[in-house]
Amino acid sequence: MQTMLNFTEKEDILKFVSEKGVKILNLCHIAEDGRLKTLSFTATDRKKVSEILELGERVDGSNLFSYIEPGKSDIYIMPKFDKAFTHPFSSMPTLNVLCEYLDENGKPLEVAPQNVLARAEEKLDSSSSIVLKALAELEFYIISKQKTEMLFRGPPDKNYHESAPFTFFEDLRNEVLITLANIGIAVKYGHSEVGRILGKDDTLMEQQEVEFVPQNLSNMADTITIAKWVIRNVCAKYRVSVSFSPKVVLEHVGNGMHIHLCGLKNGKNIIASRDGTPSVEALKMVGGILKLAPSLSAFGNTTPVSYLRFIVRKESPMHICWGTRNRLALIRIPLWWNFTKKGREIGNCRETFEYRAPDALSNAYLLLAGITVATNYGLKDPKEALKIAEDLHIEGIGGRRKLLKVLPRSCIESARNLEKDRRFYEADRVFPEKLIDKTIKALKSYKDQNLWEKLADKPDEIESVLGQYLYYG
């Protein structure tokens, strides 16, 4: 079956269902936990399919979002015709259609993360005429019980860009790339990452990465969510498991989800100046993100193990600073393409800056919405943002490096920072007050203040905590 679809009207889908013999129509939606949810219908009755596409369906919002009260839990999911793809893993012809959330009046549901992100993007565009694009680096561990002797045992944490036979899951990763391409998700590349762990009972954990091409933020959030669904399904096909957890084994490298950002104004990338250095606009954006970095962790680092990745560094950030090509900085300016044509103006987002704190257990919509709020803050208050960027440039700090502030060390600390900064996120009703309240409450519920110090000499207990979050997100 054809898999890459671009419907614009209901009739397009009805025609496809009829011509391709589609048996099942899935209304797919993405809830608070960031996972793809599915509501399935038989597609044999054209009238019924037409009604579903036109009216959507009623669902229980309180079981999808912690900030929807059970007493007012009915919400709607409404199909988005341009977000349809054939189900690549179904044994029968099946069409998946992504949906948006509507309230009881048929309006966009205020607390739905997708709508929070849409409001953040609209606010940035209206206040600065800048459109953000992002690409994510999605890191994950494939976990397999080795039934036969491994013929090529590579050393631990030396798996970066390794090739078969020294990497075990090259074919699986490439099947992920092909599947993503077939359902319309543009991938930049895939490769084996640093992590390689031979655990107890010959359990192999091998780290991989898939990186996407830049898209507007709402599309990138969709991409991240669908990609995790695809990766899990391909792994299930191969009878192996996969973890996006930021820390799977204490002494080994963890999984991040680095976010590269570029800003477009009148269709042109404004991140680089003509001499190849970061532009003034880019420095404002960097300053805004550094300003709100402690509270952004509330959206990008949402479990206790997220902070263990910071503490046991392994190329993960700890200090709130930025630098060029420095992988220990919170924001990194990657190597650009200055050698090809200096001073060129392009819109393809090859010039970016990289925010290295987030991990894939976060809700991508809220994470990108928070980044947008921080970016907008930097553009609206350029004097403060530029001063922050100047003060926190790691290459210019020298002996003052020890004075740098560090990222939060726990969910509780992130919650406290969000309490302090909530006015920035709630401005212009981008983030609803109720959502911020519930986010703070959820983070505090982990009670993880000083958790890792308390468990420092208790490896079995640390391993137990890591195991709790192995399949989150």
C-alpha positions in Angstrom: 0.0 0.0 0.0 1.0 3.6 -0.5 2.2 5.1 2.7 3.1 8.8 2.1 -0.2 10.7 2.0 -1.2 14.4 1.7 -5.0 14.6 2.0 -6.7 18.0 2.0 -10.3 17.1 2.1 -12.6 14.4 3.6 -13.4 13.1 0.1 -9.7 12.4 -0.5 -9.6 10.0 2.4 -12.9 8.4 1.5 -11.6 7.7 -2.0 -8.4 6.3 -0.6 -10.2 4.0 1.8 -12.4 2.7 -1.0 -9.6 2.3 -3.7 -7.0 0.7 -1.3 -9.4 -1.6 0.5 -8.7 0.0 3.9 -10.3 -2.2 6.6 -9.5 -0.2 9.8 -9.5 3.6 10.4 -7.5 4.6 13.4 -8.0 8.0 15.0 -4.6 8.6 16.6 -3.9 11.3 19.2 -1.0 12.2 21.5 -1.7 12.7 25.2 0.1 14.0 28.2 2.6 11.1 28.3 3.7 11.8 24.8 2.7 8.4 23.4 0.5 7.8 20.4 -3.0 6.7 21.4 -5.4 4.8 19.0 -9.1 4.6 18.6 -10.1 2.0 16.0 -13.1 1.8 13.7 -14.0 -0.6 10.9 -13.8 1.2 7.6 -16.3 -0.9 5.6 -19.2 1.5 5.9 -18.5 4.6 3.8 -21.3 6.6 5.5 -19.9 5.8 9.0 -16.3 6.6 7.9 -17.6 10.0 6.5 -19.3 10.8 9.8 -16.2 9.9 11.8 -14.0 12.1 9.6 -16.4 15.0 9.8 -17.4 14.9 13.5 -14.5 13.1 15.2 -15.2 11.2 18.4 -15.8 11.9 22.1 -13.1 10.6 24.5 -12.4 10.7 28.2 -9.9 13.5 28.7 -9.3 12.8 32.4 -7.6 9.6 31.4 -5.4 11.4 28.9 -4.5 14.5 30.9 -3.9 14.8 34.6 -5.1 18.4 34.4 -8.6 17.6 33.2 -11.1 16.9 36.1 -13.1 13.7 35.9 -16.3 15.8 36.4 -15.7 17.5 33.1 -13.8 14.9 31.3 -15.5 14.7 27.9 -13.5 16.1 25.1 -13.4 15.6 21.3 -10.7 14.3 19.0 -10.9 15.7 15.5 -9.1 14.2 12.5 -6.5 16.4 10.7 -6.8 15.3 7.1 -3.2 16.3 6.2 -1.8 14.1 9.0 -2.7 10.7 7.7 -0.5 7.7 7.0 -1.0 4.0 6.4 -0.1 1.8 9.3 3.2 0.1 8.4 2.9 -2.7 11.0 -0.7 -3.7 10.7 -1.5 -7.2 9.3 -4.6 -5.7 7.5 -4.9 -2.5 5.4 -5.2 0.3 8.1 -5.2 4.1 7.9 -4.0 6.2 10.8 -5.1 9.8 11.0 -3.7 12.2 13.6 -6.2 14.2 15.6 -6.4 17.5 17.5 -8.2 17.9 20.8 -11.3 20.1 21.1 -13.3 21.2 24.2 -17.0 20.7 24.8 -17.7 23.7 22.5 -15.6 22.5 19.6 -12.8 25.0 20.3 -9.2 24.0 20.6 -8.7 22.4 24.0 -6.7 25.0 26.0 -4.7 22.6 28.1 -3.8 20.2 25.2 0.0 20.4 24.7 -0.4 20.7 20.9 -2.5 23.8 21.4 0.0 25.3 23.9 2.7 24.9 21.3 0.5 26.5 18.6 -0.1 29.5 20.8 3.6 29.8 21.6 4.4 29.8 17.9 1.7 32.3 17.1 2.9 34.7 19.8 6.5 34.5 18.6 5.5 35.2 15.0 3.2 38.1 16.0 5.8 39.8 18.3 9.0 39.3 16.3 8.0 38.0 12.8 10.4 35.1 13.4 9.5 31.5 12.8 11.4 28.8 14.6 12.4 25.6 13.0 13.8 22.7 14.9 15.4 19.3 14.4 15.7 16.7 17.1 18.5 14.1 17.7 16.6 11.2 19.1 18.9 8.8 21.0 17.8 5.4 22.3 19.2 2.0 23.5 18.2 -1.2 21.8 18.1 -4.0 24.4 18.5 -7.6 23.5 19.2 -10.9 25.2 22.1 -12.5 23.3 21.2 -16.2 22.7 24.5 -17.0 20.9 28.1 -15.9 21.5 28.9 -12.4 20.3 31.6 -12.8 17.7 32.7 -9.1 17.7 32.6 -7.6 21.2 33.4 -3.9 20.9 34.6 -2.0 24.0 32.0 -0.3 26.2 31.0 3.3 25.2 33.0 3.2 22.0 30.1 2.6 19.6 30.0 6.0 17.8 29.4 5.6 14.1 30.5 2.0 14.4 29.7 -0.4 11.5 28.6 -4.0 11.4 29.8 -6.5 12.6 30.9 -4.4 15.5 27.5 -2.9 15.8 24.7 -5.5 16.2 21.6 -3.5 15.1 22.5 -1.7 11.9 19.8 -3.5 9.9 17.2 -2.7 12.5 18.1 0.9 12.6 18.0 1.1 8.8 14.6 -0.5 8.8 13.5 2.3 11.1 14.8 4.9 8.6 13.0 3.3 5.7 9.7 3.0 7.7 9.9 6.6 8.7 10.5 7.7 5.1 7.6 5.6 3.9 5.1 7.3 6.2 6.3 10.8 5.3 8.8 11.6 8.0 11.9 13.2 6.6 15.1 11.8 8.3 18.5 13.4 8.0 20.4 10.3 9.0 20.8 7.5 11.5 23.9 6.0 13.1 25.2 4.0 16.1 25.9 6.2 19.1 28.5 6.1 21.8 26.7 3.8 24.2 27.5 0.0 24.2 26.7 -2.0 27.4 27.1 -5.7 28.0 25.0 -6.2 31.0 24.0 -9.0 33.3 23.1 -12.4 31.7 24.6 -11.4 28.4 22.1 -8.6 27.9 23.4 -6.2 25.2 22.4 -2.6 25.2 23.4 -0.7 22.1 22.8 3.0 21.6 21.5 4.4 18.3 20.5 7.8 17.0 18.0 9.1 14.4 18.2 12.7 13.5 15.4 14.5 11.6 15.4 17.4 9.1 14.3 20.9 10.4 10.6 21.5 10.5 8.3 24.0 12.2 7.9 23.2 15.8 4.4 21.6 15.7 5.5 19.3 12.9 8.7 18.4 14.8 6.7 17.5 17.9 4.5 15.2 15.8 7.6 13.7 14.2 9.3 12.9 17.6 6.1 11.1 18.8 5.5 9.1 15.7 9.2 8.2 15.4 9.2 6.7 18.9 6.1 4.7 18.0 7.9 3.4 14.8 11.1 2.6 16.7 9.2 0.6 19.3 7.3 -1.3 16.7 10.3 -2.2 14.6 12.1 -3.4 17.8 9.0 -5.5 18.7 9.2 -7.1 15.2 12.8 -8.1 15.9 11.9 -9.3 19.4 14.1 -6.8 21.2 13.1 -3.9 23.4 14.1 -0.2 23.3 14.6 2.5 25.9 14.6 6.3 25.5 15.4 6.7 29.2 18.1 9.4 29.9 20.0 6.9 32.0 19.8 3.1 31.6 23.0 2.1 33.5 24.7 4.4 36.0 28.2 4.4 34.7 27.4 4.5 31.0 26.4 7.3 28.7 22.7 8.3 28.7 20.2 9.2 26.1 19.6 12.9 25.3 17.2 14.5 22.9 19.2 17.5 21.6 17.2 20.2 19.9 18.8 22.2 17.1 17.1 25.6 16.4 17.1 28.1 13.6 15.1 31.2 13.1 13.6 32.3 9.8 12.6 35.9 9.0 11.1 36.5 5.6 12.1 32.9 4.8 15.8 33.5 5.5 17.8 31.9 8.2 19.0 34.7 10.6 21.1 32.6 12.9 24.5 33.4 11.3 25.9 36.8 10.6 27.8 37.4 7.3 31.2 36.7 9.0 30.0 33.3 10.1 29.6 34.2 13.8 26.2 34.0 15.6 24.0 36.9 14.7 22.7 39.4 17.2 19.3 37.8 16.9 20.8 34.4 17.6 22.5 35.8 20.7 19.2 37.2 21.9 17.6 33.8 21.5 20.5 32.1 23.3 20.2 34.6 26.1 16.5 34.0 26.5 16.9 30.2 26.7 19.8 30.6 29.2 17.7 32.9 31.3 14.9 30.4 31.6 17.0 27.2 31.5 16.4 26.3 35.2 12.6 26.3 34.6 12.8 24.8 31.1 14.0 21.6 32.8 10.5 21.2 34.1 9.4 20.5 30.5 12.5 18.9 29.1 13.6 16.7 32.1 10.5 15.3 33.7 11.7 12.2 35.7 14.3 11.7 38.5 16.6 9.8 36.1 16.7 12.9 33.9 18.9 14.5 36.5 21.2 11.6 37.0 22.2 12.2 33.3 23.4 15.6 34.3 25.2 14.5 37.5 27.0 11.6 35.8 28.0 13.8 32.8 29.3 11.7 29.9 28.9 14.5 27.3 25.8 15.9 28.9 25.6 19.5 30.1 25.6 20.6 33.7 26.5 24.3 33.7 24.3 27.0 32.2 26.4 28.5 29.5 27.0 28.4 25.8 29.9 27.8 23.6 31.1 27.0 20.1 31.4 23.3 19.4 31.7 22.6 23.1 29.6 19.5 23.9 29.6 20.2 27.7 27.9 23.5 27.2 24.1 23.8 27.6 23.9 25.5 24.3 26.4 24.6 21.6 27.1 26.3 18.3 27.9 23.4 15.9 30.4 23.6 13.1 28.8 25.5 10.3 29.3 25.4 6.5 31.4 28.6 6.2 34.0 27.0 4.0 31.5 26.7 1.1 30.3 30.3 0.7 30.8 32.9 3.4 28.1 35.4 4.0 25.4 33.5 2.0 21.8 33.8 3.0 20.0 30.5 3.1 16.7 29.2 4.4 17.7 25.5 4.8 18.7 25.8 8.5 22.2 24.4 8.2 23.2 27.1 10.6 21.7 26.3 14.0 22.3 26.4 17.7 21.8 23.3 19.8 20.0 23.0 23.2 21.5 19.9 24.8 19.5 19.5 28.1 16.3 17.7 27.0 15.6 14.0 27.0 13.0 12.0 25.2 10.9 11.2 28.3 9.6 14.8 27.9 6.4 15.8 26.2 7.8 17.2 22.9 4.9 19.8 22.6 5.4 21.3 26.0 9.2 21.2 25.7 9.2 23.1 22.3 6.5 25.5 23.6 8.7 26.3 26.6 11.7 26.9 24.3 9.6 29.2 22.2 8.6 31.2 25.2 12.2 31.5 26.3 13.3 32.5 22.7 10.6 35.2 22.6 11.7 36.5 26.0 15.2 37.0 24.6 13.9 38.8 21.5 11.5 41.1 23.5 14.2 42.0 26.1 17.3 42.2 24.0 19.4 44.3 26.4 19.1 41.7 29.2 19.4 38.7 26.8 22.5 40.0 25.1 24.1 40.7 28.5 23.3 37.1 29.6 24.8 35.8 26.3 27.9 37.8 26.9 28.3 36.8 30.5 27.7 33.1 29.9 29.9 32.6 26.9 32.1 29.8 28.1 35.1 30.7 25.8 35.1 34.2 27.3 34.7 33.3 30.9 38.2 32.0 31.7 38.8 31.8 35.4 35.2 32.7 36.2 34.0 29.3 35.0 33.5 28.0 38.6 31.0 30.8 39.1 28.6 29.4 36.5 25.2 28.3 37.7 24.3 24.6 37.2 21.1 23.0 36.0 18.6 21.7 38.5 19.6 18.4 40.2 16.1 17.0 40.8 12.5 17.3 39.7 11.7 19.2 42.9 14.4 21.8 42.1 12.9 22.2 38.5 9.4 22.6 40.0 10.7 25.4 42.3 12.3 27.1 39.3 9.0 26.8 37.4 7.1 28.4 40.3 9.6 31.3 40.2 9.4 31.7 36.4 5.7 30.8 35.7 4.8 34.3 34.8 6.9 34.1 31.7 5.1 30.9 30.5 1.6 32.1 31.5 2.0 35.5 29.8 -0.6 36.0 27.0 -2.2 32.7 28.2 0.3 30.6 26.2 0.6 28.1 29.1 -2.7 27.7 31.1 -2.3 28.3 34.8 -3.9 24.9 35.5 -1.3 23.1 33.4 1.6 24.9 35.2 0.0 24.0 38.5 -0.2 20.3 37.6 3.3 20.2 36.2 4.7 21.6 39.4 2.6 19.1 41.4 3.7 16.2 39.3 7.4 17.1 39.6 7.2 17.5 43.4 5.4 14.2 43.7 8.7 12.4 43.0 10.2 13.7 46.2 13.7 13.3 44.7 15.5 16.1 46.5 19.0 14.7 47.2 17.9 11.3 46.0 21.1 10.5 44.2 23.3 11.6 47.1 21.2 9.3 49.4 21.7 6.3 47.0 25.3 7.0 46.2 26.5 3.9 48.1 23.5 1.7 47.2 24.0 0.4 43.7 21.2 -2.1 43.9 18.7 0.7 44.8 20.0 2.9 42.0 19.5 0.1 39.5 16.0 -0.4 40.8 15.2 3.3 40.2 16.7 3.2 36.8 14.6 0.2 36.0 11.4 2.0 36.9 11.8 4.5 34.0 13.3 2.2 31.4 10.2 2.2 29.2 8.7 5.6 30.0 8.1 8.3 27.5 
